[in-house]
Amino acid sequence: MSFFKSLDKGLYNVISVICGVCVLAILIIINVQVVCRFVFNFSLGGLSDMPPYLMIYTVWLGAIMAARNDDHISIQLLDLFVKNKKVILLVDAILYFITAVSLLIFCKVAFDYTAHAFAYGSTDQGTGIPLGCFYMILPFASCLMGIYYFVNTGKKIKAMKEA
C-alpha cells in the first residue's frame, strides 16, 4: 500500500508542476505575442495556437487534482432534506461510483478518438503538431479521475460504515 501512496503523491506533484508550467507558458506566450504585435509589428505565427491547448491541458490536469482531493464544486441540497448521515453518504457513494464508471467509459471513447486522430494524421495548421498530441490528455485525465472517484467511493462507504 505504501507503494501506491508514494506513486499517488509523486503523480500529484508531477501534475502540479505541469499545471504550473502550462500557466507560466500561457503567460509568456501571450505577453510575447502582445509585444511582437504592438511593438515590432509582426506576428509569431503558429505560436498563437498554443495558449488554448495549454489551457485545456491545465483544466484537465486540474480536474485530476480536484478528483484526487475530492475538491470539485458541489451543491449539497440533500443535506437540507435528509438528516441521516448514512443515507447522505450512501447517495454520495452511489453518485461517485456512477461518475467513476462514466469517466472510465469516456476514457475508452477518448482513447479511440485520440488513436483515430493519430491514424488519420490530423495536424494543427498553425504549429504542425499532430492533433493526437493535444487529445492525449483526454484518456489520461479521464482514466485517473475515474480511478480517484473509485477511491472516493470506497472512502464514502468506509465513512458510512463508521457513522
C-alpha positions in Angstrom: 0.0 0.0 0.0 2.9 2.3 0.7 4.0 2.0 -3.0 0.6 3.2 -4.2 0.6 6.1 -1.7 4.1 7.2 -2.8 3.1 6.8 -6.5 0.0 8.9 -5.9 2.0 11.6 -4.1 4.6 11.6 -6.9 2.0 11.8 -9.6 0.2 14.6 -7.8 3.5 16.5 -7.6 4.2 16.0 -11.3 0.7 17.1 -12.3 1.0 20.2 -10.1 4.3 21.1 -11.7 3.0 20.5 -15.2 0.0 22.7 -14.4 2.3 25.5 -13.2 4.5 25.2 -16.3 1.4 25.4 -18.6 0.1 28.5 -16.8 3.6 30.1 -17.0 3.9 29.2 -20.7 0.5 30.7 -21.4 1.6 33.9 -19.6 4.9 34.1 -21.5 3.4 33.3 -24.9 0.6 35.8 -24.7 3.0 38.6 -23.4 5.5 37.8 -26.2 2.7 37.9 -28.8 1.5 41.3 -27.5 5.0 42.8 -27.5 5.7 41.4 -31.0 2.4 42.6 -32.5 2.2 46.1 -31.0 5.9 47.0 -30.6 7.6 45.2 -33.5 4.5 44.9 -35.8 4.9 41.2 -36.6 3.2 38.0 -35.5 4.8 34.8 -34.3 2.6 32.6 -36.5 1.6 29.3 -35.0 2.5 30.3 -31.5 -0.9 31.9 -31.1 -2.5 28.4 -31.3 -0.7 27.2 -28.2 -2.4 29.0 -25.3 -5.8 27.4 -25.8 -4.2 23.9 -25.9 -2.2 24.7 -22.8 -5.3 25.9 -21.1 -7.1 22.7 -22.0 -4.2 20.7 -20.5 -4.3 22.8 -17.4 -8.0 22.4 -16.9 -7.9 18.6 -17.4 -4.9 18.2 -15.1 -6.5 20.4 -12.5 -9.6 18.2 -12.7 -7.4 15.2 -11.8 -6.1 17.1 -8.8 -9.7 18.1 -7.8 -10.9 14.5 -8.1 -8.0 13.2 -6.0 -8.7 15.7 -3.2 -12.5 15.5 -3.6 -12.5 19.3 -4.2 -14.9 19.6 -7.0 -17.6 22.2 -6.6 -20.8 20.6 -5.5 -24.2 21.7 -4.1 -25.3 19.7 -1.1 -29.1 20.0 -1.4 -29.6 16.5 0.1 -28.2 17.7 3.4 -31.2 20.2 3.7 -33.8 17.4 3.5 -32.2 14.3 4.8 -30.7 14.3 8.3 -29.5 10.7 8.4 -25.7 10.8 7.8 -25.6 7.2 6.5 -28.2 7.9 3.8 -26.3 11.0 2.6 -23.0 9.1 2.5 -24.7 6.2 0.6 -26.1 8.6 -2.0 -22.7 10.2 -2.3 -21.0 6.8 -2.8 -23.6 5.8 -5.5 -23.0 9.1 -7.3 -19.2 8.8 -7.1 -19.5 5.2 -8.4 -21.6 6.4 -11.4 -19.2 9.2 -12.0 -16.2 6.8 -11.9 -17.9 4.4 -14.4 -18.8 7.3 -16.7 -15.3 8.6 -16.7 -13.9 5.2 -17.5 -16.3 4.8 -20.4 -15.3 8.3 -21.5 -11.7 7.2 -21.2 -12.3 4.4 -23.8 -14.0 6.7 -26.1 -11.3 9.4 -25.8 -8.6 6.7 -26.3 -10.3 5.6 -29.6 -10.7 9.3 -30.6 -7.0 10.0 -29.9 -5.9 6.9 -31.8 -8.1 7.8 -34.7 -6.6 11.3 -34.8 -3.1 9.8 -34.9 -4.1 7.3 -37.6 -5.8 10.0 -39.7 -2.8 12.2 -39.4 -4.6 15.4 -38.5 -2.3 18.3 -37.6 -2.8 21.8 -36.2 -2.4 24.2 -39.0 -0.5 26.8 -37.0 2.0 24.6 -35.3 2.1 21.5 -37.4 1.8 19.3 -34.3 -0.4 16.2 -34.7 -3.8 16.8 -33.0 -3.5 13.5 -31.3 -0.8 15.0 -29.1 -3.3 17.5 -27.9 -6.0 14.9 -27.5 -3.8 12.6 -25.4 -4.8 14.5 -22.2 -8.4 13.2 -22.6 -7.9 9.5 -22.0 -5.1 10.1 -19.4 -7.1 12.5 -17.3 -10.4 10.7 -17.5 -8.8 7.4 -16.5 -7.1 9.0 -13.5 -10.2 10.8 -12.5 -12.2 7.6 -12.8 -9.7 5.8 -10.5 -9.8 8.6 -8.0 -13.6 8.5 -8.0 -13.5 4.8 -7.3 -11.2 5.5 -4.4 -13.5 8.3 -3.2 -16.4 5.8 -3.4 -14.6 3.5 -1.1 -13.9 6.3 1.3 -17.6 7.2 1.4 -18.6 3.6 2.0 -16.0 3.3 4.8 -17.3 6.6 6.4 -20.8 5.2 6.0 -19.9 2.1 8.0 -18.2 4.2 10.7 -21.2 6.6 11.0 
